[in-house]
Amino acid sequence: MSSPRTLTLSELEFSLPRPEHPSWELLRFTDYLGLEEATGRGVYQLSLEKCATLREDEIRRISRYGVLLSEEVLREISRLRGEKIVNIDLWGGDLVLTATRGAEGLLQGYAEYEPKTSTYRSKPRSLWNILEGLQGRCRVKLGLNLDLGLSFTPSPSFRLRSYQARCYEAWRRMGFRGVIALPTAAGKTFLALQAISDLRVRTLIIVPFIELLHQWKRRLIDYLDIPKERIGLYGGGSRDVDEVTIITYDSAYLNAEELSGRFMLLVADEAHHSVAQEYRRIFDLSIARYRMGLTGTPLRSDGLHRDYEELIGPLIKTVSEEELQRMGYIAGYRVVRAYVDLDPEAMMEYERCMEVYEDYCRSSMPWVKDPVERFHLCLRRAAGDQRAREALRARNRARMIALSGEEKVERVGELLSRYWDRKVLIFSRYVDIVRMVSRRYLIPLIVAETSNEERRAILEMFRRGEVTKLASGMTLEEGLDLPDAQVGIIISGSGSNREYLQRIGRLLRPKVEEALVIELVTRGTLDQQLSSRRRKFRVWPKAGS
């Protein structure tokens, strides 16, 4: 057994056999410096500032690691106890703060005290507020690396359009934080590229699905000339983290703790996902000082868009859809309803199912008149009420009849014949009807089960014009570039404003002629109500407002 190592003020480093993760007790005394290449041992440096926050009996515990402290080290620790010092470390998904006695009061309002470990805890996203609040009031010792600059210089080959520059300047004025709302096809990606070029810091780009990993990578290479070997892809089987990393929301959620201290700029593509309960962890656990959200549909029906400011920054809206159309940056478009009628037998079944649902609502909640509120109340009751469950099953059956009837499939065929020479996108929230359309009219299909390789091949054929008709089961909603679509057919959807706007947005690429969106609506059914709810909503201010 080797003799204990005595640390002096001139030699505070020591090494230990490396465990899987350094223990928190050890990190209470030290800073972890990394591995010795030759031996694989972990290298640590005694932190005098951390020791100054501990009692003498706690400091003596370091001896169990084969380390002793010289008298001069102990005297220096004793001297530091009289100073105002705050130590900040990143551990286990938390910012962990310790303070000398004279500085503990400064942490009130910034962190919560945890008696079990005698530390203060806060979310990593609070780091910059804490540093600002402590500035000039005490000495801060950081146990995390904030030197997160790029090793290369991006070389932009684009200039922001006037409206993009307005948005970017508004984001910059907000401290390089905020969610920028621009209509789909308005070039939101270029705002993020500008931020990467200007800030030159390590960047994490978070996207909703795998195809966007490759789309963003192409943009980084084509417009910023970023070396391919400096771009990491994380998701869909790839697990590469580099100076600029593109990751799916799901992968970022699962690895939020690992990524916590590695990036200074977060870009949340399709940022309306960021405030969902399952994804907030990504933004809570990141120390990133700069945050940019991008979305064409900022408002959420659950009201969670109010949390943008907390996680990313304030909502920034500086341009209207009408203004962009006048400037020629997005296409003008026209939305028309094409009504279909159920055959008598299907209509009878629809009415029978709806009567089951309506009868339950009339008898159990006669005071509720709003159909949306009534539906949500029925959902809440279903867990303990058999009649409520039967009513919901009947309503769902009626909805399927209304939204996915054979009559709609036949009307799609008529529209495909009419627009045989146009690029047409066909959407439905129900995969079965999309498959039916695909089989009957021999149209390529993209649904959730479509492999990444097949999806990329189909989209590339659509871009080149080798395929002019494409059907989707809600997987083309967000972010993908489909630059030449001219006609959109909405077979069925929900009352979701976001879904509706994204589908229209797929057709808003600049072009000479007006784009056309055709909603197929089953007359005299729930389908009409859903269509009306979608069309009433406006995310963007009218021109001049």
N, C-alpha and C positions, 0 to 999 in steps of 0.2 A: 504494500500500500504506500503510495507516494506521500511525502510530507506536505502540509498545507502551504499554499502560496500566500505570501504577505504582499498586499498591494500598497504602493506608495503614491504620492501625488504625481510623480513623474511616470509611473507605470500602473495604469488603472485597468488595463486589459487582461483578460484571462480566457481560457478555453475549457470547454467541457465536452464529453461525448454527447453528440446531438440527439436529443429526443425527437419524436415526431413533431411536436410543437413545444417551444419554450414555455415553462410553467409561468402562471401569473405571479406566483410568489417570487420567482427569480427576477421577473421583469419589474417588480416593485423596487428592486435595488439597482437594476442595470438597464442598459440599452443593448439590444441584440444587433450585432454588426454584420452577421452573415456566417458563411462557412469557410473554413480553411480548405483550399483546394487539395492540398497534399494529404491531409489527414481526415477530412470530412467532419472535423470537430466544429462545434458551434463557438463563435467568438463573441464575447460580451465585454462591455466596458462599464465599470462601476459608475453610476450616476450620483454625484455628490448632492445634486439638487433633489433627487428622489429620496435619498437617504435622509436629507434634512427634514422631510415630512414624517419620518418614522420615529417611534420611540426607541430608546437604547436597546431594550430587550428584543425588539423586532429586528434591529440591525444585526444583533449577534447571531441571528438565524442563518446569516450568509455562510457561517462556518460549516454548515452541513454540506456545502458545495466544495469543501476543501480550500476555502479562501479565508484569510485573516486580514484585518485592517490595521495598518500601522498607526502609531500615535498621532503622526502629523495628519493623516487622513481623518481620524476621529476629531481632532481639533478643528479642522476645516468644516466638517459636517456641523459641529457645534456652533461655529461662527455663522454658517448659512441659516441656521434656525432662526436667527434674529432678523433675517431679510424677508421681504415679501416675495415669495416664489410660487409659481403655479406650474406644475408639470402636466403636459397633455400627451396622452398616448392613444393608440387605436388598438382595441382588443375585443375580440369576440363580438364584433358588430356594434360596439359602443365606443364613444369617446370616453376615456377614463381620465379623470382629473384628480390630482393630489395637490395639496397646498401646505405650506408652512402655516403655523398658527396665525400669524399676522395677516395672511392672505385669504384664509378660508371664507371670510365674510364677503369677499369680492365675487365669489361663485354663486351667491344667492341670485336666483332668477335665471341663471344660465344652465344649471345642472342640478340633478337630484342626488341627495346623499344616500349612499347604500351602506348601512351599518355593518353588514356581514363582511365587507372587504375594506371598510373605512376609506372608501373612495367616493368621488362624485361621478355621476354618469350623465351623458347626454347623447343625442343622436349625432352621428358624424356630419350630417348636413348643417348642423349648428356651428361648426368650427369657426367660420369666418365672423359670425356674430359675436362669438366668445372672444376671439382675438381682438376684434374692434373694441369690445367692451372693456377689455383688460389693458388696452394700450395706454402706456404712461402711468399705470397704477401699480404695476408690479413687474417682476422679471418673469418671462414665460420661457420655459424649456420644452421644446417640441421633441417628442419621440417618434415623429413620423416625417417622412420625406416630402417636402413641398416643392422640390426642384424637379418639376415635371414638364420641362420644356421639350420640344422636338429636337432631334439630332440633325434634321434637315430643314431646308427652307422651302415651303410651298411656293410654287410659281403659277399664280392664277392666269388663265387664258380667257377670262370673261370680265365683263363690267356689269354691275347691277343696273337694271332698268330703274327709271325714276321712282316708281312706286315701291320697288324692292329696297332702294336706298332709303326711302322714308321709313319703311319698317325696320330696317337694320339700324338706322340712327335712333329710332325710338327704343329699340332693344338695348343699344349701347348706353343711352341716357339712363336706363333702368339698372345700371350697374352690370351690364352684360348678363341679364337674367330676364326671362319672360317667355310667354307662349305667343308665338306670332300666328295670327289667323289670316290666311289668305285662301281664296277660292282654289279648288283643285285645278291644276294646270297653270297656275300663276307663277310657277318656278320657285317654290319654297326651298327646294334643295340648295339653290345658289346662296341663300342667306346663311346656311350652315357652312358652305364652302368658304364664304367670305370670312366667317368667324374663325374657322380653322387657319386661314391664311393670315389674318390679323393677329390673333392671339398666340399662335405658334406653341400650343401646349398639347399634351397628350389628351386624346379625345376618344370618348366612348359614344358611338352612334347606336341607338336602340331602335329596332324596327319590329313591326308586328309579325312578319312571317319571312320564311327562308328566301324566297325569290328576291326580296329586297336587299339581302346581303350582297348579292352579285350586282344588282343595279347600282347600289351606293359605291361599291368598289370601282365599277367602271367610271362613275362620275369623279371619284377622287383621283383616279389616274388620268382621265381625259382633261379635266379642268384645273387640277392643282399640280399635276405632274409628280404626284407622290410615288416614291419607289414601291413597287409591288411587295417587296420584302419587308416593308414597314407597315403594311396593312394586314391586320388580323381579322379572320372570320370566325365567329363563334356561334354555332347552331347547325342543325342538319348534319351532324357527324363531324363537323370541324370544331376544333377547340384551341385555336391559335389566338393568343393575346399579344398585341404589339402596340406601337406608339399610337396608331389610329386603329381602333378595333370596332368592327360592326357586329352587333349581337342581337339576337331576337329577345323580345320581352321575356319569354319563358326561360331562356338560358340566363338572362341577366338576373331574374328573380332567384333562380336556383343557386347562382354563384355570387350573389350580392356581397357577401362578406369577404370573399376572396378578392373582389374587384374594388372594394371600398376605398382604398387609398392610392389607386393607381392612375387616376385620371383627373385632370383639372377642368375639362370641358365635357359636359353631357349634352348630347343632342337627342331629343326624344321625337322621333318621327311618328306621325299620326298620334300626337300627344294626348288626345282624348283618352287613350289607354292608360296614361301614366297615373291617373288618379283613381283607377280601379283598385279595390281593396287588395287584390292579389299582387299588384305591381308597385304599390307605394314603397315597399321595402327597398326597391332599387334606388330610389331617390333619397330615402331616409338614410341609407347606409353609406352614401357616397360623400366624400369630402369635397367634391368638385365645386370650385368657386363660381365658375361660369356655367350657365344652364340655358339652353334654348329648346323650346318646344315648337313643333311645326304641326299645324293641323288645318284642314279645310272645313272641319266640322267641330268647332270648339265646345258647343253646348251639349250637355248630357241630360237625358230625361230624369236621371236620379239626382241631379243637382250637384254632383261631385266636382263639376268644373269650378266650383267656388274654391276648391283646394289647390288650384294651379299655383296661386301666389305662394303658398306655403312650401310646395315641393319644387317648383321650377321658377316661378316669378309671375308677375301680373300678365293678364291677357292684353295683347296688343293688337288692335284693329285699326288700320289707317287707310284702308282702301275698300271701295265697294265693287261688287261684281259688275255693275253697270259701267263704272269708270274703266275697268279693264276691257270690257267689250268695246267701248268707244275708242280706246287706244289701240285696239286690234290685237291684244295679247291673249285673249281667250275668245272662243267662238261665241257668236250669238246662238241662242237655241230656242226651240219652241217645244212646249209640252202639250200633247193632245191626249185625250182619253178616247179609247176605242171600247165601246160597250159590247159585252156578249151576254146572251141570255141562256140560262140553264134550260135543259129540256124538261118537260113537265114532271117526269119521274124524279129527276135529281132535285128539282125545286120542291117537290113534296117532301122529300127526305130532309132537305135543308130546313124547311119550315118546321117539320116535326122535331128535329134536334134543337132548333132555337127555342121552340115552345117549352121544351123540358128545362132549358136554362132560364128562360124568362119567368116561367112559373115558380121556380125556386127563388129567384130574386124578388118577385112580387110578394111571395109569402114570408120570406125570411128577412128581407131588408127593404120594406116598402118606402122608407124615408130616403133611400139613396137613389138619386135620379141620374147622376153623371155616370155614363157607361164605363168609363175607365176606372173610376173609384169603385163602382159596383163589382167590376171584374177582380180588382185587387183584394177587395174584402172577401169575395168568394174564395180566392186563392188562400187567404189566411185561414179561413174556416175549414178548408178541405182536410187538414190534418186530423181533425176530430169530428168531422161531420160527413157521414156516408152520402147524404143527399147532395151536399156541396160537391163531393167528388164526382157523383153521377152527372150533376149539372155541368161541370167543367168538361167531362168527357164528351157530353152531347155538344157543347159549344165548340170544342175542338174538331169534332166530326163535321159540324156545319161549316166551320172555317175552311177545312180541307176541301169540302165540296165547292165552296165559293171561290177559293183561290187557285185551285188546281184542276178544274173541270176539263173534260175532253173538248169542250167548246173553245177553250183558250188555246189548246194545242192546234186545233184546226185553224184558228185565226192567225197563229204564228205562221203556219204554212202559207196563208194568203199574203201576209206581209212580206215573207221571204221572196215570194214570186214578184211582188210589186217592187221590192228594192233589191232585185237580183244583182244590180251593178254597183251596190254600195257596200261598205264595210259595216256589218251589223253585229252588235253585242246583245245577247239575250240573257236576261237575269231572272232568277226566281229564288225565293228563300227555301223552297222545297226541292230537294235533290231528285226525288222520284220524277217530277214533271220535267226537270232539266234532262234527265236520262231519256225520258220518252221523246222529247224534242230531238235530242241528239241522234237516237236510233232511227226515228221516223224520217228525219230530213238529212241524215248523214252529215251532221255538224260536229266538229271537234268539241270536246267537253272538258272543262276543268272544274273539278270538285275537290273537296278536302283530301280524298284518297289518291288523287293524281300524284304520281311520283314527281320529284323535283326535276329530274331529267326530262320527263315527258312534258311537264309544264313549260319548261324553258324552251323546248323545241316547238311547241304549239304557239307560244307567244312570239317567238322569232319568225315563224311562218306568217303569223298575222301581221307583224310589222312589215315584212317584205311584200305582203299582198298575195302570197301563195295560198293563203286561206283568207276568205273574206267574211266568214260567218263564225261566230264563237259563242258557245253557251256556258254559263257560269252558275254554280250554286253558291253564291255569296263569297267566293274566294278571289274575285277581282276588285273588291270594293276599295281597297286602300293602296295608294302610293304607286302602283305599277304604271309605267309609261306605255300607253297604247295610243300612239300619236295620231292615227288616221281614222279612228272610228267616226262614222257619220250618222248612224241610226242606232238608237237604243230601244229595245223592247223589254218592258218590265212586265213579266207574266204575273208575278205575285211578290208581295213584300209585307213588311209589318207596317205599323204606324210610325216607325222610327224616322225622325227627321234626318238623323245622321246618315242612315242607310240610303235614304232618298237622295240627299245631296251628293253623296259619293257616286251614286249611279249616274246622276246627271253629269257630275264632274268627269267621268270617264270620257265624255264626248266634248269636253271644253278645250281641246287643243286648238291652237290658231289654225283657221282654214278660211277659204274664201266664202264658201256657202254656209248657210245656217244649219246647225245640227238639229236633229229631230229626236225627241224622246216620246215614245208611245207607251202609255199605260193601258194594259188590258184590265178592264174592270167589269166584274160580274154584276149586272144590274139588280137592284133590289135586295142586296145582301150586305153582310159585314164588309165586303170588299170595298163598297162605296164609302163607308165610314173611314176605313183605313186610308184610302186615297185622299179623302178630304183632310184628314189630320196631317198627312205628309205635306200637302200643298199649302196649308195655312202658314207654315213656319218659315221665318226668315232668319238666317244667321247674320246676314250682312246688312248694314244700314243702306237705305236708299241713297242714291247719288245726291250729294249736297247736304246730307244730314250728319 
